[in-house]
Amino acid sequence: MKNLYVILLVLLSSVPLAAQNSYYFPGRKFNPNILSPDAFLGYSVGTHHTRYDQIVAYFEYLGTVSNRVKFQTTGRTYEYRPQLMVAFSSPENLKNLESIRQNHIKLVDPAATMPDIKAMPVVLQLGYNVHGNEASGGEASILTAYYLAASEDPEIQNTLTHAVIFIEPVINPDGRDRFVNWVNMHKGMPPVSDPNDREHNEVWPSGRVNHYWFDLNRDWYLAVHRESRNRLNFYHQWYPNVVTDHHEMGTNSTHFFEPSKKSAENPLVPDYVYRTLNDTFARYFETAMNEIGSLYYSKESFDNLYPGYGSSYPDIEGGIGFLFEQGSSRGHVQESQNGLLTFSFAVRNHLVNALATIRGAVAERENLLRFQREFFDSALAAAKKNPIKGYVVSAGDDETRSRAFLNTLLLHRIQCYPLDKEMKQEGQTFLAGRSYYVPMNQPQYRMIQSVFEKPVTFADSIFYDASAWNLPLAYGLNHTEIRSGNVSTGNPVTFESLAIAPVPFEKSRYAYLLPPTDFNTHKALYQLLSAGNLVKVGQKPFRTGTDQGEKSFGSGTLLIPVQAQKTTSDSLYKKLIEIAAYTGVHFYSVKTGYSLEGVDLGSNTFETVKLPKVLMPIGQGTSQYEAGEVWFMMDQYLGMPITKVELGDLGRVNLGEYDVIVMVSGQYPSEAGFVGKLKTWVEGGGTLVTFKLASEWAIKNKLVAEKIRSLKDSSKTQERLDYSKAVDQEGAKYTGGPSFWLISIPRIPWDMVLRTARSPYTVIVTLCWKSRRTPTLL
């Protein structure tokens, strides 16, 4: 490997180092034995967008040639790109990295002895490019890494001795490569600055989102996607004191650094973060930007309310997060109201602020370390004063939903315990073993408040986007406050204890039953149908004897008869055991079709379920976020394929091959041919599911006889407003990211069972139509 790097040095060193570094590092000296990014890549940073594999290669190279660098990964993305978290520090610190970590995490444990902060390094995590098409941050990460690995500045030794710096060069590798391939493919030579050029207008889906078209900068809290879960696992191994989050914004903007607007501060975060730390670091950012003459602003926009941003999550964990937003060239150069905006200019602004953050963190090291301990000490003190002592939650028989919720709590290191005795509270019954207690008196007290509390008053009625994030409501859990009394619990919940433990069931020669109480029922159903098994669904309740004793079953219960299958009873039983282990659902064996109450198992009210084939129109004009939610749910939750078809290609598709069409928000054609084709398909028995704007489109095109309610201003008089207040006035009419349950139309036939994503920040309004034919379970 080292021989390869020597060859690269010979081949690529035709550009003098002084020329390479003069723009980004004027007057700085570097180790001549370490290749600069320009020399390694073969082009000057900022003149071309760097592919992610090249970024990985450069960081890996630094790990082989510099004793200041430890190359490491935290996992892989859906497209199998490695997620980096590369450590930079002094050689001595890197040799003792684990002991430094063990000492550092004592700061977040009030029960541990306070370590000697004078002898401890400060911990930073520099994060870039969470939105893949905000690419200047990724390039800045390469330059920051080069500076830390090769700089010979007098201050570098002090920096590396007193800091452990982790760089995550690209938080969203899959999205970045999607964008980078686009702009590099369309780059003009010379570059084209016209905003209308194709280079500056990427196709659908944009590089902003990950593989499943999800915005990962909203996922620190929900932790739905593997990139976020890998990141959180690393984060809670270290609890960094300072975290940066480097973004881009509109081309006509300059550069933003914190503080954000005061009215959008999280009330759970100590005032010290906003009034002292933010203002202190702002002086470092100010100085850095003044030195290079770049325009900037602060205090006007963005917020820290929602704990799921990369710049707000650390604030709830005893650290401080900094957001940087840079006007985007969305390519290599673009016209703006501030003149020509080049990619290299955007990269440099991110670079100088990353270095300013490091400089400020080293200078404020003891304050940051001391504050982190005080943060968790004060959390316990506040918990003791809070009249709410904890929360009890339950998903009833839905063990999958309980596991998902508890898994999310554990990712945030929130301690929770199963009830070992039944509890009745405020008219609700919480069963032992299926209900869980989350005590407030623990270090993650403030995160628990974020999870469970339902605040209704805010300093400002205008939200940046997310405005609702109560997880028990999002998961549809029964929950209640505990204000007094002892709660009897078992051992703490762990990731290991949440592993699926299937309930054994007896082999039957007659039939098996699967109640529709678990979220994974539909996943199990797809497994059964795709294996060619006959499955029927009950439409009326009944009571019968099972291998687990007498049990009542409701509508929607699945019946798997033994003798009607094309396979043997032994093979069927083996398949059901596999499905139970895979999904965690609970099958029941029955020996007779004669029920104790209600319909018998041979009743015509049990109808055969058909394996559905699902289509979703996507592409320009449709919502990539909503389409991504549907795709992700079908893939990851149901384990069921969905056919994604470009909206423009829908005319050539034979809709008769599909049982279900899902239409997310979008601008769909209203031509008679398209609408008529869809109407004919629905009338022929197809199931149409529409979200939000697609529901409005369906109503306007008379696919259903519903009306759209128009909102009217209730004020009696109209007052003249100053133009300067227009943004706030209009913003107050919009509530970004509220949470609603599924809204269904009463005329939906009862034989349709629908599951849809319950996102804490997406409004889902769904209309369904179904004619009378074989019922489909989706």
Secondary structure as the mmCIF struct_conf table of DSSP 4:
data_model
#
loop_
_struct_conf.conf_type_id
_struct_conf.id
_struct_conf.beg_label_comp_id
_struct_conf.beg_label_asym_id
_struct_conf.beg_label_seq_id
_struct_conf.end_label_comp_id
_struct_conf.end_label_asym_id
_struct_conf.end_label_seq_id
HELX_RH_AL_P HELX_RH_AL_P1 LYS A 2 LEU A 12
TURN_TY1_P TURN_TY1_P1 SER A 13 SER A 14
BEND BEND1 VAL A 15 VAL A 15
HELX_RH_AL_P HELX_RH_AL_P2 LEU A 17 ASN A 21
TURN_TY1_P TURN_TY1_P2 SER A 22 TYR A 24
BEND BEND2 PHE A 25 PHE A 25
TURN_TY1_P TURN_TY1_P3 PRO A 26 GLY A 27
STRN STRN1 PHE A 30 PHE A 30
TURN_TY1_P TURN_TY1_P4 PRO A 32 ASN A 33
BEND BEND3 ILE A 34 ILE A 34
HELX_RH_AL_P HELX_RH_AL_P3 PRO A 37 LEU A 41
TURN_TY1_P TURN_TY1_P5 GLY A 42 GLY A 42
BEND BEND4 TYR A 43 TYR A 43
TURN_TY1_P TURN_TY1_P6 VAL A 45 GLY A 46
BEND BEND5 THR A 47 HIS A 48
HELX_LH_PP_P HELX_LH_PP_P1 HIS A 49 ARG A 51
HELX_RH_AL_P HELX_RH_AL_P4 TYR A 52 VAL A 65
TURN_TY1_P TURN_TY1_P7 ASN A 67 ARG A 68
STRN STRN2 VAL A 69 LYS A 70
STRN STRN3 THR A 73 ARG A 76
TURN_TY1_P TURN_TY1_P8 TYR A 78 GLU A 79
HELX_LH_PP_P HELX_LH_PP_P2 ARG A 81 ARG A 81
STRN STRN4 PRO A 82 LEU A 84
STRN STRN5 VAL A 86 PHE A 88
HELX_RH_AL_P HELX_RH_AL_P5 PRO A 91 LYS A 95
TURN_TY1_P TURN_TY1_P9 ASN A 96 ASN A 96
HELX_RH_AL_P HELX_RH_AL_P6 LEU A 97 HIS A 104
HELX_RH_3T_P HELX_RH_3T_P1 ILE A 105 VAL A 108
TURN_TY1_P TURN_TY1_P10 PRO A 110 ALA A 111
BEND BEND6 ALA A 112 ALA A 112
HELX_LH_PP_P HELX_LH_PP_P3 THR A 113 PRO A 115
HELX_RH_3T_P HELX_RH_3T_P2 ILE A 117 ALA A 119
HELX_LH_PP_P HELX_LH_PP_P4 MET A 120 PRO A 121
STRN STRN6 VAL A 122 TYR A 128
BEND BEND7 VAL A 130 HIS A 131
TURN_TY1_P TURN_TY1_P11 GLY A 132 ASN A 133
TURN_TY1_P TURN_TY1_P12 ALA A 135 ALA A 135
HELX_RH_AL_P HELX_RH_AL_P7 SER A 136 ALA A 150
STRN STRN7 SER A 151 SER A 151
TURN_TY1_P TURN_TY1_P13 PRO A 154 GLU A 155
HELX_RH_AL_P HELX_RH_AL_P8 ILE A 156 THR A 161
BEND BEND8 HIS A 162 HIS A 162
STRN STRN8 ALA A 163 GLU A 168
BEND BEND9 PRO A 169 PRO A 169
BEND BEND10 ILE A 171 ILE A 171
HELX_RH_AL_P HELX_RH_AL_P9 PRO A 173 HIS A 186
BEND BEND11 MET A 189 PRO A 190
HELX_LH_PP_P HELX_LH_PP_P5 PRO A 191 VAL A 192
TURN_TY1_P TURN_TY1_P14 PRO A 195 ASN A 196
BEND BEND12 ASP A 197 ASP A 197
HELX_RH_3T_P HELX_RH_3T_P3 ARG A 198 HIS A 200
BEND BEND13 ASN A 201 ASN A 201
HELX_LH_PP_P HELX_LH_PP_P6 GLU A 202 VAL A 203
BEND BEND14 TRP A 204 PRO A 205
HELX_LH_PP_P HELX_LH_PP_P7 SER A 206 SER A 206
TURN_TY1_P TURN_TY1_P15 GLY A 207 ARG A 208
BEND BEND15 VAL A 209 VAL A 209
TURN_TY1_P TURN_TY1_P16 HIS A 211 TYR A 212
BEND BEND16 TRP A 213 TRP A 213
HELX_RH_3T_P HELX_RH_3T_P4 LEU A 216 ARG A 218
HELX_RH_AL_P HELX_RH_AL_P10 ASP A 219 LEU A 222
BEND BEND17 HIS A 225 HIS A 225
HELX_RH_AL_P HELX_RH_AL_P11 ARG A 226 TRP A 238
BEND BEND18 ASN A 241 ASN A 241
STRN STRN9 VAL A 242 MET A 249
TURN_TY1_P TURN_TY1_P17 THR A 251 ASN A 252
STRN STRN10 HIS A 255 PHE A 257
BEND BEND19 GLU A 258 GLU A 258
HELX_RH_3T_P HELX_RH_3T_P5 LYS A 262 ALA A 264
TURN_TY1_P TURN_TY1_P18 PRO A 267 LEU A 268
BEND BEND20 VAL A 269 VAL A 269
HELX_RH_AL_P HELX_RH_AL_P12 ASP A 271 TYR A 272
HELX_RH_PI_P HELX_RH_PI_P1 VAL A 273 LEU A 277
HELX_RH_AL_P HELX_RH_AL_P13 ASN A 278 ILE A 292
TURN_TY1_P TURN_TY1_P19 GLY A 293 GLY A 293
STRN STRN11 TYR A 297 TYR A 297
BEND BEND21 LYS A 299 SER A 301
BEND BEND22 TYR A 306 TYR A 306
TURN_TY1_P TURN_TY1_P20 PRO A 307 GLY A 308
BEND BEND23 TYR A 309 TYR A 309
TURN_TY1_P TURN_TY1_P21 GLY A 310 SER A 312
HELX_RH_3T_P HELX_RH_3T_P6 TYR A 313 GLU A 317
TURN_TY1_P TURN_TY1_P22 GLY A 318 GLY A 318
BEND BEND24 GLY A 319 GLY A 319
STRN STRN12 ILE A 320 GLY A 327
BEND BEND25 ARG A 330 HIS A 332
STRN STRN13 VAL A 333 SER A 336
TURN_TY1_P TURN_TY1_P23 GLN A 337 ASN A 338
STRN STRN14 GLY A 339 THR A 342
HELX_RH_AL_P HELX_RH_AL_P14 PHE A 343 ALA A 363
TURN_TY1_P TURN_TY1_P24 GLU A 364 GLU A 364
HELX_RH_AL_P HELX_RH_AL_P15 ARG A 365 LYS A 385
BEND BEND26 PRO A 387 PRO A 387
STRN STRN15 GLY A 390 SER A 394
TURN_TY1_P TURN_TY1_P25 GLY A 396 ASP A 397
HELX_RH_AL_P HELX_RH_AL_P16 GLU A 399 LEU A 411
TURN_TY1_P TURN_TY1_P26 HIS A 412 ARG A 413
STRN STRN16 TYR A 417 PRO A 418
STRN STRN17 LEU A 419 LEU A 419
BEND BEND27 ASP A 420 LYS A 421
STRN STRN18 MET A 423 GLN A 425
TURN_TY1_P TURN_TY1_P27 GLU A 426 GLY A 427
STRN STRN19 GLN A 428 PHE A 430
TURN_TY1_P TURN_TY1_P28 ALA A 432 ARG A 434
STRN STRN20 SER A 435 PRO A 439
BEND BEND28 MET A 440 MET A 440
BEND BEND29 GLN A 442 GLN A 442
TURN_TY1_P TURN_TY1_P29 PRO A 443 GLN A 444
HELX_RH_AL_P HELX_RH_AL_P17 TYR A 445 PHE A 452
BEND BEND30 ALA A 459 ALA A 459
BEND BEND31 SER A 461 SER A 461
BEND BEND32 TYR A 464 ASP A 465
HELX_RH_AL_P HELX_RH_AL_P18 LEU A 471 ALA A 474
TURN_TY1_P TURN_TY1_P30 TYR A 475 GLY A 476
STRN STRN21 ASN A 478 ILE A 482
BEND BEND33 SER A 484 GLY A 485
STRN STRN22 THR A 489 THR A 489
BEND BEND34 ASN A 491 ASN A 491
HELX_LH_PP_P HELX_LH_PP_P8 PRO A 492 VAL A 493
TURN_TY1_P TURN_TY1_P31 PHE A 495 LEU A 498
BEND BEND35 ALA A 499 ALA A 499
HELX_LH_PP_P HELX_LH_PP_P9 PRO A 502 PRO A 504
BEND BEND36 ARG A 509 TYR A 510
STRN STRN23 ALA A 511 LEU A 514
TURN_TY1_P TURN_TY1_P32 PRO A 516 THR A 517
BEND BEND37 ASP A 518 ASP A 518
TURN_TY1_P TURN_TY1_P33 PHE A 519 ASN A 520
HELX_RH_AL_P HELX_RH_AL_P19 THR A 521 SER A 530
TURN_TY1_P TURN_TY1_P34 ALA A 531 GLY A 532
STRN STRN24 LYS A 536 GLY A 538
BEND BEND38 GLN A 539 LYS A 540
STRN STRN25 PHE A 542 THR A 546
TURN_TY1_P TURN_TY1_P35 ASP A 547 GLN A 548
STRN STRN26 GLY A 549 PHE A 553
TURN_TY1_P TURN_TY1_P36 SER A 555 GLY A 556
STRN STRN27 LEU A 558 PRO A 561
BEND BEND39 VAL A 562 VAL A 562
TURN_TY1_P TURN_TY1_P37 GLN A 563 ALA A 564
BEND BEND40 GLN A 565 THR A 567
HELX_RH_AL_P HELX_RH_AL_P20 SER A 569 THR A 583
STRN STRN28 TYR A 588 VAL A 590
BEND BEND41 LYS A 591 LYS A 591
BEND BEND42 GLY A 593 GLY A 593
BEND BEND43 LEU A 596 LEU A 596
STRN STRN29 GLU A 597 GLY A 598
TURN_TY1_P TURN_TY1_P38 LEU A 601 GLY A 602
BEND BEND44 SER A 603 SER A 603
TURN_TY1_P TURN_TY1_P39 ASN A 604 THR A 605
STRN STRN30 PHE A 606 THR A 608
HELX_LH_PP_P HELX_LH_PP_P10 VAL A 609 LYS A 610
STRN STRN31 VAL A 614 ILE A 618
BEND BEND45 GLY A 619 GLY A 619
TURN_TY1_P TURN_TY1_P40 GLN A 620 GLY A 621
STRN STRN32 THR A 622 THR A 622
HELX_RH_AL_P HELX_RH_AL_P21 GLN A 624 PHE A 632
HELX_RH_PI_P HELX_RH_PI_P2 MET A 633 LEU A 638
STRN STRN33 THR A 643 GLU A 646
HELX_RH_3T_P HELX_RH_3T_P7 LEU A 647 ARG A 652
BEND BEND46 VAL A 653 VAL A 653
HELX_RH_3T_P HELX_RH_3T_P8 LEU A 655 GLU A 657
BEND BEND47 ASP A 659 ASP A 659
STRN STRN34 VAL A 660 MET A 663
BEND BEND48 SER A 665 SER A 665
STRN STRN35 GLY A 666 GLY A 666
HELX_RH_AL_P HELX_RH_AL_P22 ALA A 672 GLU A 683
TURN_TY1_P TURN_TY1_P41 GLY A 684 GLY A 685
STRN STRN36 THR A 687 PHE A 691
TURN_TY1_P TURN_TY1_P42 LYS A 692 LYS A 692
HELX_RH_AL_P HELX_RH_AL_P23 LEU A 693 LYS A 700
TURN_TY1_P TURN_TY1_P43 ASN A 701 LYS A 702
BEND BEND49 LEU A 703 VAL A 704
HELX_LH_PP_P HELX_LH_PP_P11 ILE A 708 LEU A 711
BEND BEND50 LYS A 716 THR A 717
HELX_RH_3T_P HELX_RH_3T_P9 TYR A 723 LYS A 725
HELX_RH_AL_P HELX_RH_AL_P24 ALA A 726 GLY A 731
TURN_TY1_P TURN_TY1_P44 ALA A 732 LYS A 733
BEND BEND51 GLY A 737 GLY A 737
STRN STRN37 ILE A 743 ILE A 743
TURN_TY1_P TURN_TY1_P45 PRO A 746 ARG A 747
BEND BEND52 ILE A 748 ILE A 748
TURN_TY1_P TURN_TY1_P46 TRP A 750 ASP A 751
STRN STRN38 VAL A 753 VAL A 753
TURN_TY1_P TURN_TY1_P47 PRO A 760 TYR A 761
STRN STRN39 VAL A 765 VAL A 765
STRN STRN40 THR A 766 TRP A 769
BEND BEND53 ARG A 772 THR A 774
STRN STRN41 LEU A 777 LEU A 777
#
